């Protein structure tokens, strides 16, 4: 079964990765012996000698029909597998303290210790993406093409009473985008005041509020009291949930900016297989319009298929920048040499793909180009992650100019192969993506040059806050307005228009308050190494 590599995340689960995947599995281990393993500091037996030796072995088949490979074993053997597997595959294996596996009664407690304790220049942990989940949950999330919902993305402006939760964006063609009585059900910036008569602003009926906000089933009807951005009036919205999948490209347009044709694309995810055709079609539209500048809105794009990131980068930069060069190479632990220590394959770089690969676009389809575009303006927030950052880094690696408008990106140059052992799927950092110039050290994100931050990898551009008061694509929306101003003058604007005294800026708090946001899908917020047909990069 093909391995799937991801870039690290802080949460997991959810739905809609585009196709079925499974954790790394190897052939069943040899029969269990009665001699318990012993610990010698600095000496590591092969992980295969402990693999799937489980205290509570599973029986039967998983949800994909694959027989469980478990054999009778013990917690000690599970711990020894974690120790050896970490030494064999962890990116910073020489920075992991070697603790006696026999001192831990729970493999999850032991796993938590098997990582570096170093920190980045910002003070955040160097390894901030070390976690696990049940393999059952992992497989369920990988086998769901969509989930019940309305088709909007919810943002937290204020998480404590008086709370302020608003719509970040709406996916076209979903219930949230439907027009009822001449009014779109939900819009960017719409504030939710009540859910089924329950007060979201000051109330405490957590269950009822979350049941309405995040329905578990299709066909559920709920009523919302809402207030649109800039309005003093409220309105009632009655909406029925449906099976919804994320829409990769939610807007493509050409802006006439003082006689210059500026292409604008809102690209929200590389994750579904449909993202390949969606972004190719968007670039084709701009190519047909002979655009001279490009604004690529990645402010909410958490990642997805690395191959699609490569395709997009080629369409932007063209053959004059990419010919004879590669998009990205994975850097593994020092002991690995030029071999992928997880798959055992040679560590070949990811090329700049010049044709469709068959995810959703026709295999071999020649990709459109933007021959008059000599730089790209990327709109960013801290939700601009992994495959989106790989696009930025890949373009910079071949010398194509990138101007960053918005906020510091999330900083995820690392990745891993989800690996199952005894019913738990583990994620430990196993590689770092680097560009053609060998650069990949952006753990503290890419930073617009006008930012006052002293950390992160700086790029030309302007630090601008994302304001939900403005619709995406509106030329007065702060990030887009700043990009257009920078295009005209080469400098950041000193003032930006705002529709209210207090701009609707999403909180940076990690605490959602009363709202329990669903866990994000791993492959939609990270780097997905799949190729069509089950192969991996």
One Martini backbone bead per residue (centre of mass of N, CA, C, O) as a GRO file, in nm:
protein
  537
    1UNK     BB    1   0.095   0.036   0.023
    2UNK     BB    2   0.092   0.355  -0.014
    3UNK     BB    3   0.243   0.628   0.082
    4UNK     BB    4   0.171   0.925   0.289
    5UNK     BB    5   0.266   1.254   0.284
    6UNK     BB    6   0.299   1.510   0.535
    7UNK     BB    7   0.235   1.805   0.685
    8UNK     BB    8   0.229   1.943   0.974
    9UNK     BB    9   0.003   1.944   1.261
   10UNK     BB   10  -0.227   2.025   1.532
   11UNK     BB   11  -0.461   1.874   1.381
   12UNK     BB   12  -0.725   1.625   1.328
   13UNK     BB   13  -0.932   1.513   1.083
   14UNK     BB   14  -1.234   1.489   0.922
   15UNK     BB   15  -1.280   1.586   0.570
   16UNK     BB   16  -1.191   1.568   0.242
   17UNK     BB   17  -0.909   1.455   0.066
   18UNK     BB   18  -0.935   1.283  -0.188
   19UNK     BB   19  -0.960   0.992  -0.128
   20UNK     BB   20  -0.791   0.698  -0.050
   21UNK     BB   21  -0.605   0.630   0.249
   22UNK     BB   22  -0.308   0.513   0.428
   23UNK     BB   23  -0.107   0.403   0.631
   24UNK     BB   24   0.181   0.279   0.697
   25UNK     BB   25   0.274  -0.046   0.574
   26UNK     BB   26   0.395  -0.366   0.653
   27UNK     BB   27   0.487  -0.654   0.684
   28UNK     BB   28   0.450  -0.896   0.878
   29UNK     BB   29   0.575  -0.997   1.151
   30UNK     BB   30   0.724  -1.200   1.331
   31UNK     BB   31   0.699  -1.403   1.563
   32UNK     BB   32   0.656  -1.419   1.887
   33UNK     BB   33   0.843  -1.399   2.166
   34UNK     BB   34   0.921  -1.456   2.519
   35UNK     BB   35   1.136  -1.233   2.499
   36UNK     BB   36   1.199  -0.949   2.629
   37UNK     BB   37   1.295  -0.650   2.570
   38UNK     BB   38   1.587  -0.455   2.578
   39UNK     BB   39   1.788  -0.182   2.714
   40UNK     BB   40   2.033   0.005   2.520
   41UNK     BB   41   2.201   0.271   2.504
   42UNK     BB   42   2.225   0.350   2.156
   43UNK     BB   43   2.064   0.081   2.090
   44UNK     BB   44   1.899  -0.042   1.781
   45UNK     BB   45   1.656  -0.212   1.679
   46UNK     BB   46   1.456  -0.309   1.455
   47UNK     BB   47   1.133  -0.216   1.409
   48UNK     BB   48   1.030  -0.487   1.277
   49UNK     BB   49   1.063  -0.658   1.553
   50UNK     BB   50   0.793  -0.476   1.681
   51UNK     BB   51   0.581  -0.481   1.479
   52UNK     BB   52   0.257  -0.535   1.572
   53UNK     BB   53   0.308  -0.568   1.891
   54UNK     BB   54   0.024  -0.617   2.088
   55UNK     BB   55  -0.166  -0.585   2.364
   56UNK     BB   56  -0.433  -0.519   2.163
   57UNK     BB   57  -0.528  -0.701   1.927
   58UNK     BB   58  -0.661  -0.699   1.628
   59UNK     BB   59  -0.954  -0.802   1.443
   60UNK     BB   60  -0.990  -0.840   1.112
   61UNK     BB   61  -1.109  -0.546   0.946
   62UNK     BB   62  -1.105  -0.263   0.795
   63UNK     BB   63  -1.276  -0.011   0.617
   64UNK     BB   64  -1.095  -0.120   0.352
   65UNK     BB   65  -1.048  -0.451   0.394
   66UNK     BB   66  -0.799  -0.481   0.577
   67UNK     BB   67  -0.610  -0.670   0.751
   68UNK     BB   68  -0.498  -0.703   1.049
   69UNK     BB   69  -0.143  -0.714   1.163
   70UNK     BB   70  -0.174  -0.815   1.438
   71UNK     BB   71   0.001  -0.917   1.740
   72UNK     BB   72   0.096  -1.052   2.008
   73UNK     BB   73   0.190  -0.846   2.298
   74UNK     BB   74   0.320  -0.529   2.422
   75UNK     BB   75   0.397  -0.232   2.552
   76UNK     BB   76   0.702  -0.268   2.527
   77UNK     BB   77   0.698  -0.325   2.220
   78UNK     BB   78   0.565  -0.063   2.136
   79UNK     BB   79   0.793   0.116   2.250
   80UNK     BB   80   1.025  -0.004   2.082
   81UNK     BB   81   0.911   0.077   1.815
   82UNK     BB   82   0.914   0.382   1.859
   83UNK     BB   83   1.215   0.410   1.907
   84UNK     BB   84   1.321   0.287   1.637
   85UNK     BB   85   1.151   0.454   1.438
   86UNK     BB   86   1.268   0.725   1.526
   87UNK     BB   87   1.565   0.664   1.457
   88UNK     BB   88   1.504   0.598   1.144
   89UNK     BB   89   1.301   0.878   1.071
   90UNK     BB   90   1.371   1.115   1.230
   91UNK     BB   91   1.503   1.414   1.161
   92UNK     BB   92   1.608   1.451   1.489
   93UNK     BB   93   1.739   1.185   1.623
   94UNK     BB   94   1.995   1.323   1.781
   95UNK     BB   95   1.773   1.495   1.983
   96UNK     BB   96   1.678   1.234   2.134
   97UNK     BB   97   1.611   1.110   2.420
   98UNK     BB   98   1.715   0.801   2.572
   99UNK     BB   99   1.456   0.619   2.692
  100UNK     BB  100   1.315   0.385   2.881
  101UNK     BB  101   1.046   0.194   2.786
  102UNK     BB  102   0.981   0.065   3.079
  103UNK     BB  103   0.885   0.360   3.207
  104UNK     BB  104   0.617   0.306   3.025
  105UNK     BB  105   0.257   0.237   3.021
  106UNK     BB  106   0.223   0.436   2.765
  107UNK     BB  107   0.280   0.497   2.438
  108UNK     BB  108   0.189   0.799   2.432
  109UNK     BB  109   0.386   0.896   2.649
  110UNK     BB  110   0.642   0.812   2.500
  111UNK     BB  111   0.599   0.963   2.233
  112UNK     BB  112   0.607   1.253   2.361
  113UNK     BB  113   0.937   1.215   2.411
  114UNK     BB  114   1.005   1.166   2.084
  115UNK     BB  115   1.164   1.465   2.081
  116UNK     BB  116   1.256   1.765   2.040
  117UNK     BB  117   1.342   2.067   2.255
  118UNK     BB  118   1.380   2.270   2.061
  119UNK     BB  119   1.395   2.612   1.934
  120UNK     BB  120   1.304   2.880   1.782
  121UNK     BB  121   1.357   3.217   1.752
  122UNK     BB  122   1.050   3.264   1.870
  123UNK     BB  123   1.012   3.005   2.092
  124UNK     BB  124   0.912   2.778   1.945
  125UNK     BB  125   0.883   2.472   1.874
  126UNK     BB  126   1.048   2.288   1.649
  127UNK     BB  127   0.837   2.063   1.738
  128UNK     BB  128   0.481   2.123   1.654
  129UNK     BB  129   0.398   1.811   1.505
  130UNK     BB  130   0.325   1.595   1.754
  131UNK     BB  131   0.118   1.307   1.690
  132UNK     BB  132  -0.205   1.134   1.731
  133UNK     BB  133  -0.433   0.869   1.615
  134UNK     BB  134  -0.666   0.680   1.536
  135UNK     BB  135  -0.692   0.473   1.271
  136UNK     BB  136  -0.994   0.490   1.237
  137UNK     BB  137  -1.007   0.798   1.206
  138UNK     BB  138  -0.818   0.823   0.970
  139UNK     BB  139  -0.982   0.647   0.766
  140UNK     BB  140  -1.242   0.806   0.775
  141UNK     BB  141  -1.124   1.075   0.668
  142UNK     BB  142  -1.008   0.941   0.394
  143UNK     BB  143  -1.323   0.829   0.307
  144UNK     BB  144  -1.424   1.129   0.269
  145UNK     BB  145  -1.574   1.359   0.030
  146UNK     BB  146  -1.742   1.483   0.269
  147UNK     BB  147  -1.972   1.701   0.455
  148UNK     BB  148  -2.176   1.820   0.671
  149UNK     BB  149  -2.334   2.137   0.572
  150UNK     BB  150  -2.320   2.479   0.419
  151UNK     BB  151  -2.041   2.640   0.306
  152UNK     BB  152  -1.890   2.770   0.550
  153UNK     BB  153  -1.656   2.989   0.714
  154UNK     BB  154  -1.557   3.023   1.050
  155UNK     BB  155  -1.500   3.311   1.259
  156UNK     BB  156  -1.305   3.459   1.526
  157UNK     BB  157  -1.324   3.767   1.693
  158UNK     BB  158  -1.484   3.678   1.967
  159UNK     BB  159  -1.485   3.432   2.246
  160UNK     BB  160  -1.608   3.632   2.446
  161UNK     BB  161  -1.825   3.794   2.616
  162UNK     BB  162  -1.921   3.937   2.350
  163UNK     BB  163  -1.958   3.753   2.090
  164UNK     BB  164  -1.778   3.701   1.757
  165UNK     BB  165  -1.920   3.545   1.474
  166UNK     BB  166  -1.802   3.486   1.136
  167UNK     BB  167  -1.781   3.498   0.799
  168UNK     BB  168  -1.521   3.429   0.587
  169UNK     BB  169  -1.657   3.226   0.371
  170UNK     BB  170  -1.811   3.112   0.057
  171UNK     BB  171  -1.917   2.845  -0.120
  172UNK     BB  172  -2.000   2.772  -0.414
  173UNK     BB  173  -2.303   2.584  -0.442
  174UNK     BB  174  -2.413   2.621  -0.159
  175UNK     BB  175  -2.636   2.687   0.082
  176UNK     BB  176  -2.494   2.960   0.168
  177UNK     BB  177  -2.513   3.077  -0.147
  178UNK     BB  178  -2.798   3.100  -0.155
  179UNK     BB  179  -3.085   3.257  -0.295
  180UNK     BB  180  -3.326   3.421  -0.076
  181UNK     BB  181  -3.526   3.670  -0.141
  182UNK     BB  182  -3.260   3.825  -0.271
  183UNK     BB  183  -3.069   3.671  -0.053
  184UNK     BB  184  -2.791   3.574   0.072
  185UNK     BB  185  -2.753   3.376   0.327
  186UNK     BB  186  -2.432   3.408   0.321
  187UNK     BB  187  -2.152   3.622   0.412
  188UNK     BB  188  -1.898   3.797   0.430
  189UNK     BB  189  -1.924   3.910   0.775
  190UNK     BB  190  -2.141   3.757   0.892
  191UNK     BB  191  -2.328   3.762   1.186
  192UNK     BB  192  -2.387   3.543   1.457
  193UNK     BB  193  -2.645   3.548   1.710
  194UNK     BB  194  -2.834   3.294   1.642
  195UNK     BB  195  -2.935   2.943   1.725
  196UNK     BB  196  -3.232   2.834   1.746
  197UNK     BB  197  -3.268   3.078   1.975
  198UNK     BB  198  -2.967   3.082   2.057
  199UNK     BB  199  -2.728   3.258   2.224
  200UNK     BB  200  -2.404   3.347   2.102
  201UNK     BB  201  -2.305   3.603   2.255
  202UNK     BB  202  -2.415   3.519   2.582
  203UNK     BB  203  -2.458   3.232   2.591
  204UNK     BB  204  -2.461   2.850   2.711
  205UNK     BB  205  -2.573   2.653   2.474
  206UNK     BB  206  -2.358   2.455   2.341
  207UNK     BB  207  -2.502   2.220   2.198
  208UNK     BB  208  -2.707   2.379   2.024
  209UNK     BB  209  -2.504   2.556   1.877
  210UNK     BB  210  -2.330   2.324   1.748
  211UNK     BB  211  -2.556   2.169   1.606
  212UNK     BB  212  -2.618   2.411   1.410
  213UNK     BB  213  -2.332   2.483   1.297
  214UNK     BB  214  -2.254   2.145   1.299
  215UNK     BB  215  -2.386   1.924   1.127
  216UNK     BB  216  -2.404   1.567   1.099
  217UNK     BB  217  -2.638   1.589   0.882
  218UNK     BB  218  -2.825   1.565   0.629
  219UNK     BB  219  -3.123   1.769   0.630
  220UNK     BB  220  -3.080   1.989   0.829
  221UNK     BB  221  -3.275   2.237   1.001
  222UNK     BB  222  -3.187   2.585   1.050
  223UNK     BB  223  -3.185   2.888   1.256
  224UNK     BB  224  -3.073   3.228   1.191
  225UNK     BB  225  -2.939   3.512   1.344
  226UNK     BB  226  -2.837   3.798   1.152
  227UNK     BB  227  -2.551   4.023   1.060
  228UNK     BB  228  -2.432   4.230   0.844
  229UNK     BB  229  -2.187   4.396   0.727
  230UNK     BB  230  -2.272   4.736   0.794
  231UNK     BB  231  -2.531   4.657   0.953
  232UNK     BB  232  -2.830   4.719   1.167
  233UNK     BB  233  -2.967   4.470   1.064
  234UNK     BB  234  -3.168   4.190   1.085
  235UNK     BB  235  -3.188   3.829   1.003
  236UNK     BB  236  -3.339   3.538   0.877
  237UNK     BB  237  -3.205   3.199   0.854
  238UNK     BB  238  -3.298   2.920   0.656
  239UNK     BB  239  -3.124   2.602   0.668
  240UNK     BB  240  -2.990   2.319   0.481
  241UNK     BB  241  -2.813   2.057   0.496
  242UNK     BB  242  -2.519   1.918   0.327
  243UNK     BB  243  -2.307   1.774   0.108
  244UNK     BB  244  -1.981   1.913   0.145
  245UNK     BB  245  -1.721   2.054  -0.050
  246UNK     BB  246  -1.454   2.203  -0.123
  247UNK     BB  247  -1.367   2.498  -0.302
  248UNK     BB  248  -1.085   2.589  -0.448
  249UNK     BB  249  -1.218   2.806  -0.650
  250UNK     BB  250  -1.406   3.118  -0.585
  251UNK     BB  251  -1.224   3.322  -0.773
  252UNK     BB  252  -1.217   3.489  -1.103
  253UNK     BB  253  -1.038   3.784  -1.224
  254UNK     BB  254  -1.033   4.103  -1.397
  255UNK     BB  255  -0.838   4.393  -1.344
  256UNK     BB  256  -0.863   4.740  -1.400
  257UNK     BB  257  -0.547   4.908  -1.341
  258UNK     BB  258  -0.490   5.169  -1.515
  259UNK     BB  259  -0.479   4.963  -1.784
  260UNK     BB  260  -0.410   4.709  -1.615
  261UNK     BB  261  -0.404   4.362  -1.623
  262UNK     BB  262  -0.539   4.193  -1.337
  263UNK     BB  263  -0.506   3.900  -1.184
  264UNK     BB  264  -0.754   3.704  -0.985
  265UNK     BB  265  -0.716   3.451  -0.721
  266UNK     BB  266  -0.913   3.228  -0.522
  267UNK     BB  267  -0.719   2.991  -0.334
  268UNK     BB  268  -0.816   2.746  -0.079
  269UNK     BB  269  -0.719   2.455  -0.214
  270UNK     BB  270  -0.513   2.152  -0.287
  271UNK     BB  271  -0.673   1.888  -0.209
  272UNK     BB  272  -0.861   1.815  -0.404
  273UNK     BB  273  -0.854   1.677  -0.709
  274UNK     BB  274  -1.012   1.930  -0.831
  275UNK     BB  275  -0.779   2.143  -0.807
  276UNK     BB  276  -0.640   2.103  -1.073
  277UNK     BB  277  -0.862   2.204  -1.269
  278UNK     BB  278  -0.931   2.471  -1.128
  279UNK     BB  279  -0.649   2.614  -1.161
  280UNK     BB  280  -0.618   2.580  -1.462
  281UNK     BB  281  -0.875   2.732  -1.545
  282UNK     BB  282  -0.799   2.999  -1.413
  283UNK     BB  283  -0.539   3.049  -1.575
  284UNK     BB  284  -0.670   3.034  -1.852
  285UNK     BB  285  -0.845   3.285  -1.819
  286UNK     BB  286  -0.599   3.479  -1.785
  287UNK     BB  287  -0.454   3.408  -2.046
  288UNK     BB  288  -0.686   3.494  -2.239
  289UNK     BB  289  -0.661   3.802  -2.107
  290UNK     BB  290  -0.365   3.900  -2.088
  291UNK     BB  291  -0.222   3.929  -1.830
  292UNK     BB  292   0.027   4.134  -1.635
  293UNK     BB  293  -0.084   4.050  -1.353
  294UNK     BB  294  -0.066   3.878  -1.017
  295UNK     BB  295  -0.318   3.770  -0.778
  296UNK     BB  296  -0.269   3.541  -0.506
  297UNK     BB  297  -0.514   3.398  -0.298
  298UNK     BB  298  -0.385   3.235   0.019
  299UNK     BB  299  -0.512   3.305   0.306
  300UNK     BB  300  -0.681   2.996   0.328
  301UNK     BB  301  -0.436   2.806   0.236
  302UNK     BB  302  -0.328   2.494   0.387
  303UNK     BB  303  -0.318   2.296   0.130
  304UNK     BB  304  -0.196   1.977  -0.028
  305UNK     BB  305  -0.108   1.913  -0.335
  306UNK     BB  306   0.211   1.927  -0.446
  307UNK     BB  307   0.170   1.890  -0.752
  308UNK     BB  308  -0.012   2.144  -0.781
  309UNK     BB  309   0.198   2.345  -0.684
  310UNK     BB  310   0.385   2.289  -0.920
  311UNK     BB  311   0.195   2.365  -1.149
  312UNK     BB  312   0.141   2.656  -1.062
  313UNK     BB  313   0.436   2.751  -1.069
  314UNK     BB  314   0.472   2.701  -1.370
  315UNK     BB  315   0.242   2.889  -1.475
  316UNK     BB  316   0.380   3.143  -1.356
  317UNK     BB  317   0.694   3.118  -1.450
  318UNK     BB  318   0.780   2.920  -1.650
  319UNK     BB  319   1.040   2.797  -1.849
  320UNK     BB  320   1.257   3.024  -1.801
  321UNK     BB  321   1.275   2.938  -1.482
  322UNK     BB  322   1.237   2.596  -1.478
  323UNK     BB  323   1.439   2.493  -1.659
  324UNK     BB  324   1.636   2.242  -1.512
  325UNK     BB  325   1.448   2.239  -1.259
  326UNK     BB  326   1.321   2.218  -0.930
  327UNK     BB  327   1.081   2.246  -0.681
  328UNK     BB  328   1.145   1.992  -0.473
  329UNK     BB  329   1.311   1.869  -0.176
  330UNK     BB  330   1.380   1.618   0.047
  331UNK     BB  331   1.481   1.629   0.392
  332UNK     BB  332   1.652   1.417   0.586
  333UNK     BB  333   1.822   1.256   0.779
  334UNK     BB  334   2.161   1.219   0.796
  335UNK     BB  335   2.152   0.890   0.771
  336UNK     BB  336   2.004   0.864   0.473
  337UNK     BB  337   2.093   1.036   0.253
  338UNK     BB  338   1.945   0.938  -0.072
  339UNK     BB  339   1.719   0.815   0.125
  340UNK     BB  340   1.411   0.707   0.204
  341UNK     BB  341   1.346   0.585   0.526
  342UNK     BB  342   1.046   0.491   0.476
  343UNK     BB  343   1.048   0.362   0.166
  344UNK     BB  344   1.354   0.316   0.032
  345UNK     BB  345   1.379   0.531  -0.170
  346UNK     BB  346   1.479   0.749  -0.378
  347UNK     BB  347   1.560   1.102  -0.348
  348UNK     BB  348   1.364   1.260  -0.548
  349UNK     BB  349   1.260   1.528  -0.696
  350UNK     BB  350   1.025   1.769  -0.757
  351UNK     BB  351   0.896   1.877  -1.028
  352UNK     BB  352   0.795   2.073  -1.287
  353UNK     BB  353   0.488   2.059  -1.393
  354UNK     BB  354   0.352   2.079  -1.747
  355UNK     BB  355   0.107   1.886  -1.689
  356UNK     BB  356  -0.133   1.690  -1.659
  357UNK     BB  357  -0.200   1.408  -1.415
  358UNK     BB  358  -0.519   1.305  -1.340
  359UNK     BB  359  -0.694   1.399  -1.108
  360UNK     BB  360  -0.892   1.602  -1.319
  361UNK     BB  361  -0.712   1.646  -1.536
  362UNK     BB  362  -0.582   1.578  -1.819
  363UNK     BB  363  -0.354   1.378  -1.916
  364UNK     BB  364  -0.117   1.594  -2.079
  365UNK     BB  365  -0.210   1.864  -2.040
  366UNK     BB  366  -0.135   2.169  -2.126
  367UNK     BB  367  -0.022   2.428  -1.959
  368UNK     BB  368  -0.082   2.733  -1.883
  369UNK     BB  369   0.026   3.071  -1.937
  370UNK     BB  370   0.199   3.392  -1.816
  371UNK     BB  371   0.400   3.581  -2.010
  372UNK     BB  372   0.344   3.885  -1.869
  373UNK     BB  373   0.434   3.765  -1.595
  374UNK     BB  374   0.698   3.878  -1.344
  375UNK     BB  375   0.504   3.845  -1.091
  376UNK     BB  376   0.378   3.780  -0.749
  377UNK     BB  377   0.092   3.825  -0.552
  378UNK     BB  378   0.063   3.727  -0.214
  379UNK     BB  379  -0.200   3.640  -0.011
  380UNK     BB  380  -0.183   3.648   0.357
  381UNK     BB  381  -0.179   3.429   0.644
  382UNK     BB  382  -0.177   3.199   0.910
  383UNK     BB  383  -0.334   3.003   0.683
  384UNK     BB  384  -0.071   2.990   0.520
  385UNK     BB  385   0.027   2.665   0.412
  386UNK     BB  386   0.264   2.453   0.308
  387UNK     BB  387   0.186   2.429  -0.008
  388UNK     BB  388   0.182   2.736  -0.020
  389UNK     BB  389   0.475   2.771   0.079
  390UNK     BB  390   0.596   2.599  -0.148
  391UNK     BB  391   0.528   2.796  -0.370
  392UNK     BB  392   0.694   3.029  -0.269
  393UNK     BB  393   0.965   2.871  -0.244
  394UNK     BB  394   0.981   2.761  -0.535
  395UNK     BB  395   0.993   3.036  -0.677
  396UNK     BB  396   1.242   3.147  -0.527
  397UNK     BB  397   1.439   2.912  -0.621
  398UNK     BB  398   1.412   3.044  -0.940
  399UNK     BB  399   1.375   3.374  -0.917
  400UNK     BB  400   1.080   3.442  -0.862
  401UNK     BB  401   0.887   3.700  -0.786
  402UNK     BB  402   0.770   3.774  -0.446
  403UNK     BB  403   0.480   3.930  -0.304
  404UNK     BB  404   0.382   4.006   0.029
  405UNK     BB  405   0.034   4.020   0.141
  406UNK     BB  406  -0.017   4.065   0.497
  407UNK     BB  407   0.073   3.788   0.674
  408UNK     BB  408   0.218   3.559   0.844
  409UNK     BB  409   0.291   3.259   0.796
  410UNK     BB  410   0.285   2.944   0.956
  411UNK     BB  411   0.527   2.739   0.929
  412UNK     BB  412   0.554   2.442   0.714
  413UNK     BB  413   0.836   2.251   0.616
  414UNK     BB  414   0.717   1.990   0.735
  415UNK     BB  415   0.698   1.618   0.752
  416UNK     BB  416   0.493   1.307   0.710
  417UNK     BB  417   0.424   0.960   0.774
  418UNK     BB  418   0.167   0.790   0.838
  419UNK     BB  419   0.179   0.548   1.117
  420UNK     BB  420   0.093   0.223   1.196
  421UNK     BB  421   0.034   0.092   1.543
  422UNK     BB  422  -0.194  -0.077   1.709
  423UNK     BB  423  -0.429   0.154   1.621
  424UNK     BB  424  -0.208   0.381   1.581
  425UNK     BB  425  -0.143   0.703   1.441
  426UNK     BB  426   0.166   0.842   1.354
  427UNK     BB  427   0.336   1.172   1.396
  428UNK     BB  428   0.659   1.240   1.262
  429UNK     BB  429   0.918   1.415   1.177
  430UNK     BB  430   1.090   1.339   0.846
  431UNK     BB  431   1.077   1.619   0.681
  432UNK     BB  432   1.214   1.870   0.452
  433UNK     BB  433   1.142   2.133   0.246
  434UNK     BB  434   1.329   2.223  -0.050
  435UNK     BB  435   1.463   2.412  -0.278
  436UNK     BB  436   1.677   2.465  -0.539
  437UNK     BB  437   1.866   2.630  -0.318
  438UNK     BB  438   1.810   2.474  -0.025
  439UNK     BB  439   1.552   2.611   0.098
  440UNK     BB  440   1.354   2.563   0.440
  441UNK     BB  441   1.379   2.802   0.676
  442UNK     BB  442   1.030   2.861   0.779
  443UNK     BB  443   0.916   2.816   1.080
  444UNK     BB  444   0.828   3.145   1.108
  445UNK     BB  445   0.774   3.219   0.832
  446UNK     BB  446   0.651   3.446   0.611
  447UNK     BB  447   0.746   3.800   0.579
  448UNK     BB  448   0.660   4.105   0.551
  449UNK     BB  449   0.872   4.375   0.529
  450UNK     BB  450   0.680   4.583   0.705
  451UNK     BB  451   0.719   4.429   0.940
  452UNK     BB  452   0.812   4.428   1.292
  453UNK     BB  453   0.920   4.165   1.279
  454UNK     BB  454   1.227   3.969   1.370
  455UNK     BB  455   1.102   3.717   1.235
  456UNK     BB  456   1.157   3.530   0.976
  457UNK     BB  457   1.102   3.525   0.626
  458UNK     BB  458   1.171   3.776   0.415
  459UNK     BB  459   0.956   3.978   0.206
  460UNK     BB  460   0.832   4.152  -0.015
  461UNK     BB  461   0.602   4.393   0.136
  462UNK     BB  462   0.284   4.391   0.326
  463UNK     BB  463   0.136   4.461   0.631
  464UNK     BB  464  -0.197   4.315   0.653
  465UNK     BB  465  -0.515   4.296   0.760
  466UNK     BB  466  -0.783   4.090   0.784
  467UNK     BB  467  -1.110   4.206   0.664
  468UNK     BB  468  -1.452   4.110   0.689
  469UNK     BB  469  -1.595   4.375   0.570
  470UNK     BB  470  -1.484   4.257   0.303
  471UNK     BB  471  -1.495   4.143  -0.005
  472UNK     BB  472  -1.384   3.929  -0.211
  473UNK     BB  473  -1.252   4.130  -0.481
  474UNK     BB  474  -1.251   4.390  -0.355
  475UNK     BB  475  -1.059   4.674  -0.420
  476UNK     BB  476  -1.093   4.766  -0.095
  477UNK     BB  477  -0.966   4.535   0.008
  478UNK     BB  478  -0.684   4.545   0.185
  479UNK     BB  479  -0.502   4.337   0.038
  480UNK     BB  480  -0.572   4.411  -0.254
  481UNK     BB  481  -0.517   4.714  -0.230
  482UNK     BB  482  -0.216   4.683  -0.159
  483UNK     BB  483  -0.130   4.537  -0.416
  484UNK     BB  484  -0.215   4.761  -0.613
  485UNK     BB  485  -0.043   4.985  -0.489
  486UNK     BB  486   0.231   4.843  -0.518
  487UNK     BB  487   0.219   4.815  -0.823
  488UNK     BB  488   0.217   5.130  -0.878
  489UNK     BB  489   0.461   5.228  -0.645
  490UNK     BB  490   0.640   5.017  -0.460
  491UNK     BB  491   0.449   5.065  -0.204
  492UNK     BB  492   0.307   5.102   0.092
  493UNK     BB  493   0.032   5.189   0.229
  494UNK     BB  494  -0.062   5.410   0.490
  495UNK     BB  495  -0.370   5.373   0.413
  496UNK     BB  496  -0.689   5.211   0.485
  497UNK     BB  497  -0.987   5.125   0.428
  498UNK     BB  498  -1.289   5.135   0.638
  499UNK     BB  499  -1.624   5.036   0.743
  500UNK     BB  500  -1.519   5.071   1.044
  501UNK     BB  501  -1.394   5.143   1.348
  502UNK     BB  502  -1.385   4.819   1.372
  503UNK     BB  503  -1.222   4.587   1.258
  504UNK     BB  504  -1.264   4.251   1.122
  505UNK     BB  505  -1.053   4.073   1.313
  506UNK     BB  506  -0.913   3.788   1.357
  507UNK     BB  507  -0.829   3.593   1.593
  508UNK     BB  508  -0.522   3.447   1.743
  509UNK     BB  509  -0.661   3.260   1.908
  510UNK     BB  510  -0.681   2.911   2.012
  511UNK     BB  511  -0.954   2.984   2.154
  512UNK     BB  512  -1.297   2.921   2.071
  513UNK     BB  513  -1.472   2.859   2.304
  514UNK     BB  514  -1.800   2.762   2.261
  515UNK     BB  515  -1.683   2.677   1.994
  516UNK     BB  516  -1.657   2.360   1.812
  517UNK     BB  517  -1.438   2.303   1.599
  518UNK     BB  518  -1.366   2.118   1.355
  519UNK     BB  519  -1.149   1.915   1.249
  520UNK     BB  520  -0.903   1.913   1.030
  521UNK     BB  521  -0.797   1.800   0.742
  522UNK     BB  522  -0.493   1.683   0.670
  523UNK     BB  523  -0.484   1.724   0.342
  524UNK     BB  524  -0.604   2.034   0.356
  525UNK     BB  525  -0.353   2.145   0.572
  526UNK     BB  526  -0.127   2.019   0.382
  527UNK     BB  527   0.100   1.780   0.253
  528UNK     BB  528   0.035   1.600  -0.047
  529UNK     BB  529   0.211   1.318  -0.208
  530UNK     BB  530   0.023   1.247  -0.423
  531UNK     BB  531  -0.065   1.047  -0.700
  532UNK     BB  532  -0.196   0.910  -0.942
  533UNK     BB  533  -0.261   0.565  -0.862
  534UNK     BB  534  -0.108   0.568  -0.557
  535UNK     BB  535   0.126   0.732  -0.573
  536UNK     BB  536   0.435   0.895  -0.478
  537UNK     BB  537   0.680   1.146  -0.436
   0.00000   0.00000   0.00000
